[in-house]
């Protein structure tokens, strides 16, 4: 997907027309202050964020996600265009599916399930994701309500 970007990437943010945020740099994956310093002189540029999630669980480790970087940029006064759940752009292909039911699947109530709710799609929450501790403690109904979402279905894991 990013082959053309790799071939044409600019090593100097000064020369860029916009900022494409797909995640965090490996060397700066725990400290968002790095990004604040990086963006300080580039707030007039538009940022495109390809994943609005703030956090993600990779196995038993919780990591910051691209949405956290975008949030830093936005809080500094920059403009961010989001592509991903819950923003409608990610659903554009499914909107043309006449006479078909759509099921949105995800582990994040703030993005995956909220996006499904906004578009009136059925949703399936993966309960062993980022909300696993909340769901174990309070149950899915109370947890979903606290995020102002409705889950139609629940499953512990997603297997292909």
Backbone torsions as a table, in degrees:
resi	resn	phi	psi	omega
1	UNK	NA	-36.2	-176.0
2	UNK	-104.1	17.4	-177.7
3	UNK	-55.3	-49.0	-179.4
4	UNK	-63.8	-35.3	177.1
5	UNK	-65.0	-42.2	179.9
6	UNK	-59.5	-43.7	-177.8
7	UNK	-70.2	-27.6	-175.3
8	UNK	-113.6	10.6	-175.4
9	UNK	-64.3	148.3	177.5
10	UNK	-99.7	134.7	179.1
11	UNK	-85.0	-5.5	-176.9
12	UNK	-120.5	112.0	-178.8
13	UNK	-61.7	-23.4	179.6
14	UNK	-59.5	-33.7	-175.2
15	UNK	-92.0	-4.9	-175.7
16	UNK	-75.8	151.8	177.2
17	UNK	-89.4	-29.0	179.9
18	UNK	-152.8	171.8	-179.8
19	UNK	-115.9	124.1	177.0
20	UNK	-101.4	116.3	-177.9
21	UNK	-107.6	111.5	178.0
22	UNK	-111.5	-6.9	-179.0
23	UNK	163.4	-164.8	-178.1
24	UNK	-100.9	153.6	173.4
25	UNK	-68.9	141.2	-178.8
26	UNK	-55.3	-38.5	-178.4
27	UNK	-77.8	-8.7	-177.0
28	UNK	-136.6	50.5	-174.4
29	UNK	-95.7	1.3	-179.7
30	UNK	-123.9	-13.6	-173.8
31	UNK	-122.1	111.2	-178.4
32	UNK	-78.9	-9.7	178.3
33	UNK	-62.6	-35.6	177.3
34	UNK	-53.4	-43.8	-176.6
35	UNK	-71.5	-35.5	176.7
36	UNK	-60.8	-45.7	178.3
37	UNK	-64.4	-40.2	-178.4
38	UNK	-64.0	-40.6	-173.9
39	UNK	-87.4	-12.0	-171.3
40	UNK	-48.2	-40.7	-177.1
41	UNK	-99.4	12.2	-174.1
42	UNK	-128.9	26.1	-176.3
43	UNK	-72.5	-14.7	177.6
44	UNK	-79.9	-16.0	177.1
45	UNK	-80.0	152.7	177.4
46	UNK	-89.5	140.7	175.2
47	UNK	-104.7	137.4	172.5
48	UNK	-110.2	119.8	-177.9
49	UNK	-108.8	121.4	-175.1
50	UNK	-90.2	-4.3	177.2
51	UNK	-151.8	102.6	-177.1
52	UNK	-70.4	-7.0	179.7
53	UNK	-58.4	136.5	178.0
54	UNK	-81.6	-36.6	-179.5
55	UNK	-136.9	161.2	176.0
56	UNK	-146.5	146.9	174.0
57	UNK	-100.1	126.0	173.9
58	UNK	-115.8	99.0	-172.2
59	UNK	67.8	-126.2	179.9
60	UNK	-95.3	0.0	-178.6
61	UNK	-98.4	133.1	176.0
62	UNK	-96.6	130.7	-177.1
63	UNK	-128.2	154.4	172.5
64	UNK	-70.6	152.7	-178.1
65	UNK	-123.9	174.7	-176.1
66	UNK	-54.7	-35.2	179.6
67	UNK	-59.4	-30.1	177.2
68	UNK	-66.6	-39.8	178.0
69	UNK	-66.9	-44.1	179.1
70	UNK	-62.2	-37.4	179.3
71	UNK	-63.2	-39.5	176.7
72	UNK	-59.7	-48.4	-179.0
73	UNK	-60.0	-44.5	-179.5
74	UNK	-65.3	-43.8	-179.9
75	UNK	-64.3	-24.5	177.7
76	UNK	-82.1	-7.0	179.2
77	UNK	108.0	1.6	179.2
78	UNK	-79.2	159.8	178.8
79	UNK	-98.9	131.6	-179.4
80	UNK	-120.7	133.1	171.5
81	UNK	-106.0	121.9	-176.3
82	UNK	-100.4	137.3	171.1
83	UNK	-124.6	109.4	-178.2
84	UNK	150.9	168.6	-179.9
85	UNK	-64.8	137.0	11.3
86	UNK	-95.6	12.1	-174.9
87	UNK	-77.3	137.3	-171.6
88	UNK	-58.2	-26.8	-176.4
89	UNK	-55.7	-34.9	-177.6
90	UNK	-67.8	-21.9	-177.6
91	UNK	-95.4	0.0	-173.4
92	UNK	-52.8	-39.8	-179.7
93	UNK	-66.7	-36.7	-177.6
94	UNK	-76.8	-19.7	-178.3
95	UNK	-63.9	-31.3	-178.5
96	UNK	-82.2	5.2	-179.6
97	UNK	-85.8	81.6	-179.1
98	UNK	-68.0	143.1	177.0
99	UNK	61.2	24.5	176.9
100	UNK	-123.6	142.8	174.8
101	UNK	-84.7	143.7	-178.9
102	UNK	-118.3	134.1	177.8
103	UNK	-119.1	120.6	177.0
104	UNK	-95.9	126.5	-175.4
105	UNK	-115.7	135.6	175.7
106	UNK	-176.8	173.4	-178.4
107	UNK	-110.8	4.0	-175.1
108	UNK	-117.2	116.7	-179.8
109	UNK	-66.4	-35.0	-178.7
110	UNK	-68.8	-28.2	-175.4
111	UNK	-117.6	-63.9	-174.0
112	UNK	-60.9	-52.4	-175.5
113	UNK	-77.5	-39.8	177.8
114	UNK	-60.7	-40.2	177.4
115	UNK	-61.3	-43.8	178.0
116	UNK	-61.7	-44.0	179.8
117	UNK	-62.2	-42.4	-178.4
118	UNK	-62.5	-30.2	-178.3
119	UNK	-103.2	8.2	179.4
120	UNK	63.3	33.2	175.9
121	UNK	-94.9	152.2	170.7
122	UNK	-68.0	153.3	-178.5
123	UNK	-132.5	149.2	176.0
124	UNK	-125.3	115.7	177.7
125	UNK	-91.0	133.7	173.2
126	UNK	-89.4	108.4	-170.2
127	UNK	-74.7	-12.0	179.8
128	UNK	-96.4	22.5	-179.5
129	UNK	-98.2	-143.6	-171.8
130	UNK	-67.9	-18.0	179.5
131	UNK	-101.4	13.9	-172.6
132	UNK	-56.7	-40.2	-178.6
133	UNK	-70.5	-40.5	178.0
134	UNK	-63.6	-43.4	-178.6
135	UNK	-65.4	-40.2	177.9
136	UNK	-64.3	-39.4	-176.4
137	UNK	-76.0	-47.3	-172.0
138	UNK	-108.8	-13.6	-174.1
139	UNK	87.7	161.1	-175.2
140	UNK	-69.4	-37.6	-176.6
141	UNK	-63.6	-48.2	-180.0
142	UNK	-68.3	-39.3	179.8
143	UNK	-64.2	-48.2	179.2
144	UNK	-60.3	-42.2	-179.9
145	UNK	-62.0	-38.2	-179.7
146	UNK	-65.2	-20.9	176.4
147	UNK	-102.5	8.0	-179.9
148	UNK	56.7	45.7	179.0
149	UNK	-129.8	163.8	175.6
150	UNK	-126.2	127.3	177.5
151	UNK	-105.1	128.4	178.0
152	UNK	-82.4	-35.0	-176.5
153	UNK	-139.3	156.4	178.2
154	UNK	-135.8	141.1	178.1
155	UNK	-149.0	143.6	-175.1
156	UNK	-72.1	-36.5	-178.2
157	UNK	-144.0	162.7	174.5
158	UNK	-114.7	121.8	178.8
159	UNK	-119.7	138.1	179.8
160	UNK	-89.6	NA	NA
